Amino acid sequence: MTTLGGSAARRLGDSVILAALLAIANAPLHAQVQAGKSVLDGVLGTLDSRRDHYADVAKQIWNFAELGYQETKSSALLQSELTSAGFSVKAGVADIPTAFVASYGSGKPIIAIVGEFDALPGLSQAAVPNRQPIAASVAGHACGHNLFGTASTAAAIAVKQWLETQHKTGTIRFYGTPAEEGGSGKVYMVRAGLFDDVDAVVTWHPGDRNDVSPVSNLANIGAKFRFHGIAAHAAAAPDKGRSALDAIEAMDNMVNMMREHVPQETRIHYVITNGGKAPNVVPEAAEVYYVARHPDIRVLDGIWERIVNAARGAALGTGTTMDMEIISAVYNVLPNDYLAGLQRKNLERVGGITYTPEEHAFAEQIRKTLTEPMLPLGSEAQIQPITHELTFASTDMGDVSWAVPTVQLSTATWVPGTPAHSWQAVAAGGTSIGVKGMMVAAKTMTLTAIDLFTDPTHIQKARAEFDKRRGGFTYKSRLDRAKPALDYRKSSS
């Protein structure tokens, strides 16, 4: 079977859509409805014709496995895809080298599709159903961002082709957003005003299910606390030293006692990223990385102040000094029921995924490694019912959702029951299972964006709900004065 190259496949897709449009022009009204569906079928067919190409793009990014703000190859690859498709690309936006915005079209409405592409440290894994780290790699796409960025790119290109063949006014934008995993890349992009004129944002996230529930999640704030003491011989002159590690341990003890006295939805985690170099030397420098979360950013502000005070007290009590670098600060997601309903109809049209016998065997092996998976095998073919529950993760999409009406879906790129940030997610994301879920997302986002361009009342209704939910609240970034922590994934010295 012959596989079309990139430009040839795009030309074929364009010709299919154009032929359908010419047929519509001379058809009676009842036939025009069917012809309109044919145009959308053509759009989806174009995406199908590019499946192998996008699978290759996703696998390249999976192999790159670049950490936050270090995604130079991944960002360049997606920029190249969009430039080749006719987008105008502006790179290095918001003082972030790997952030970019790609645009096509002019005028209103302006619809944004968002993509991510950073990996997670410590989760290297081959695309096999047993724990097998890749020797040459220190990171892995345990949240599926290799699929995320690729599907969003595919959707943006498909919408661009539709706008072009329809001769429609309006602007489609792709936002390449780095460092979602703790670096708050989107927050700086929102702060820089890059979303100010956007009418709606359409996005997705890899997962173990097909779902468009308008859920909220946890706001979070993260920072590195660095303590500075005095080095000395730990045996011969301990009285001359002041231990920066003692300060971290004192801080950790105070924060751990604080857990009893915070709202139950609160989450606090930390890792000691530098605890000294040798046990016979009093550590003169040490670092601990904290993240705190709560469903309401305003409540979290007070919790975070108590954590900072614990750090100050630890420094005072140990005779050291402390400085703090804010790494991340994101809002909880502001859901939009109207947009979720619109996107759900499109997800139902696209449908879930069906495993081949080989994929089913892979999934069964993965299931054996999971602890009490919540979804059964076979649910990857289903669309989950709408819920309005709170989830306990965090994302910088939260800030975007408070600035622009936003909708996000999840598709089954992982074996049902697989948790995010696991080696099992890395493994599936490097296989055809991940690609199938990725294409479901690309198609669903494409149809949703086309709906927003076609009927202006969708944007009006989404905006009305958005304004009502926000009330009189004015969004302001919790990173108002901070610069992007471009080296937050680099080892502490």
Buried (B, 14 or more C-beta within 10 A) or exposed (E): EEEBEEEEBBEBBBEBBBEBBEBBEEBEEEEBEEBBEBBBEBBBBBBBBBBEBBBEBBBBBBBBBBBBBBBEBBBBBBBEBBEEBEBEBEBEBBEBBBBBBBBBBEEBBBBBBBBBBBBBBEBBBBBBBEEEBBEEBEBBBBBBBBBBBBBBBBBBBBBBBBBBBBEBEBBBBBBBBBBBBBBBBBBBBBBBEBBEEBBBBBBBBBBBBBBBBBBBBBBBBBBBBBBBBBBBEBEEEEEEBBBBBBBBBBBBEBBEEBEEEBEEEBBBEBEBBBBBEEEEBBBBBBBBBBBBBBBBBEBBBEBBEBBBEBBEBBBEEBEBBBEBBBBBBBBBBBBBBBBBBBBBEBBEEBBBBEBEEEBBEBBEBBBEBBEEBEBEBEBBBBBBEBEEEEBEBBBBBBBBBBBBBBBBBBBBBBBBBBBBBBBBBBBBBBBBBBBBBBBBBBBBBBBBBBBBBEEEEBBEBBBEBBEEBEEEEEEEBBBEEBEBBBEBBEEBE
